[in-house]
C-alpha cells in the first residue's frame, strides 16, 4: 500500500536560513507517525512545508499520490489534510460551537457536531463559552475537534503537549490512541518523547533539518546513544 503522505528530499528556507536540509519521511495509511527532536530542529517547519505555509525550494511532497508542493494552502486542506497547530490558534472571541462551525465540512457518517461532542464531552459543556474562557487542556481539545470536524484523511499535530499539565497530556494521549484504533492517519510533531513513543507506530528523529534516525518506538526506546545525542535536553 502506498503511503498517504510522502516527503521526498525536502529543502525549506526562512529567507536565507537553511532549515530543512533534505528531509524525507513517509506516513502510511491508518498509522501514527511521530517526528521527534529538540526545539529548533525543523519539526514545525516540516508541518509548515506540508501545509504550504512555508514552501520548500526543492523536493517533492505527495499526498494520496499527488504532488501537492505547489498547491495553495486552502487547496491542500480541501484535499483532506487538517492541522492542529502549535499554540492551538483558537479564535478567542468565538464560542466553542462557532470555532467548530467555521471548520465543519460535513460528510456522510463522518465527524459532525454530535460526534465531536460525544468524543469530547467537556466541549459540549463549554459549547457557549468563548475561546478565551477555556483552560489550556480545553483549548487543545477544541483544536483537535476543529481538525476532526473537517473530516480529513490525514491530521497533522504540531506539539500538542506544549504547555500542558501531565494529567492533560495523558488525556491527549488517550485521544490520539482512540483515533489510532479507529484507523486514523496522523503525523505528530512532538518534543515530548515519552508521549510520542506511547502513541506512534513509527518514529523519525530530526536534527538540523534532517532525519538522523528512524525506527519503531520500541527500537528507539532502547537506543540510549540516539536519545542522548539527539533528544536529551
N, C-alpha and C positions, 0 to 999 in steps of 0.2 A: 504493500500500500504506500502510495506517495505521501510525504508529509503535508500537513495542511499549511505549514509555513516553512520557508527555507531562505535563509540569508546566506548568500554566497560571496565571500571576499568583499565585505563592506568597508568602505573608507569614507569617514564623515569628519568634517571640519567645522569649527566655530571660528569664522574669519580665517586667520592663518594658523589657528591652534588645531593640531592634528590629533583627533580624539579616537576614533575607531580606525585601527590600522590593519585592516584585513580580517575582520571578524566574520566567522561563519558559524551557523548553527541550524539545527532542524527541530521542528516541533511536530511530532506525529499526531494524527487524529486521536481524539479521546485520551490525551495524555497531559500531564502537568510537567512542564519543563521549567527548571529553575536556572536563572542566571545569577550567580553569586560573585561577590568580590567586595573589596573595600570601597569606601566613598571615593568618587573621582576617577574610577577605573573604566567607566564607559557604559554602565548599566542603563542609566536613564537616556543616554544618547542613543543606545540601541533601540529603546522603545520609541524615542522621537523619530528615529530614522524609519522605522516600520510605518509609523503613522503619517509620515510625510511632513512633519513639523520642521525637521532639520534634514534636508535632502542629501543623501550621500553623493559624493563626486564620482565614485567608482563602485562597481559591484552590481549585484542583482538581488532583488527581494521578490520571492514568489509566494503568492497566497492562493491556495486552491489551484496551483499550476499556472497561474497568470502572473506575469511580471507587473508589479504594482509600483515600482520605484519612481516612476514619473507621473503618477496619478495625484490629483489634489487630495487633501486630507478628507474632505467630505465624501468623496467617491470611495475612498478606502473604507470608511465607516459603512457606507451603503452596501459594500460588498460583503460585510459580515464580520468586521473587527470592532470590538468595543474596548475602551480604555478605562481602567481605574487609575487615575493619575496620582502621582506623588503629591501629597498635601491635600488630597480629597477633592478640592476645587468645586465644592458645592456652592450654588447660588445662595448667599446668606440671607437675602431678603425675601426669598421664596419659601413656601411651605414644603414639607416633605412630599406631599402629593403633587405640587406644582413642579418640583425638581424631577419627579418621575415622569410626569406627563410630557415634559419637554423632550425626553429621550425615547418615549414609547414608540415602538414600531411593531404593531400587532401582527402575529402570525397564527395560523390555526394550531391549537393545542400548545402554544408557546407561552412565554412569560408575559403575564398581564398583571394588572394591579392586584387582583385577588391572589394570584400565585406568589407574587412578591411578598405580600403581607402575611401569607401563610408560612413563608420561608423566614421572614424577618418580623415576628410578631411585635417587637418593640417599635418598629416603624409604623405599624398600624395604630399603636397607642399614641404616637407622636405625629399622626398624619397632618394635623393642623398647625404644628409648630414650624416656625421658620428655621432655616439652616443655622442661624446664629444663636439659636436656643438649644442646640443639640450638644451632647458630650462628644469627645473625640471618637469614642467607640461607635456611637450612633452615627456620626458623620461618615465613618469608614463603611459601615453597613449600608448607608444611603448611597455612597459612591459605588459600592458593588451592586446594589439593587438597580441603580440607574444604568449600569452597564448591562445587566441581565435583561432589563425590560426592553432593550433594543434588539433582543433576540439574536445575538451574534453567533457565528460559528467558531470564533476564537476570541478569548478575552485576554487582554494584556493587563497585568497588575504591577504597578511601579511602587515598590517599597510600601506595601500595605500595612506593615507592622510599625512604621515610623511614628515615634511619639506616643505609642500606646502602652498602657499598663500590661504586665504579664498576663493577667486574667483575661483581658480583652484580646490579646494576641492569641491565647488559647481558643477563644471563640472564633476568631478569624480563621485559624487553622481548621477548626471543625467545619466551618462553612465551605472552605476550599475542598476539604475531604469529601463532603457531601456532593459537591459539584463534580468532583472527580469520579465518584461512584455512579453518577448519572451520565458518564461518558462525555463530560465537558472537556474542551481543549483550552488549556491555559498556559501562557508564558508568564512566569513570575520573576521579576527582577527584585532581589532582596538581599540586604546586608546581613540580616539575622539568619545565620547559618543553620541553627537548630530548627528554626521554623521551616526553612526551605527544605531541609533534609526530611522533615516529618511528613511532607505532603507530596514531594516531587517523585516522578517516575525516572527522571534523568536530570543530570546536573552539568552545567557548564561553569567553569571558573574563569573569570575575566580579569586581566591585569594589563594596564596601559593600553587598552583598546584592542586586546587580542584574547582569544580563548587559549589559555595555557594548560588546561586540563579538562577532561570530560569523562564522566562515568555514571554508574548508578549511584544512588545515595549511599548504599552500604559500602561500596568501594571507597568513596570519598571519606566517609566517616572513619574508616580505618587507616587513612593515609595521613599520618601526622606531619610528614615533611611538607606536603602541599598545603595543609591547613596552616602550618606555622609560617611558611614563606609567603602565601598569598591571601590568607584570610584572618590571621591573628591581628587583633587591634593593638 
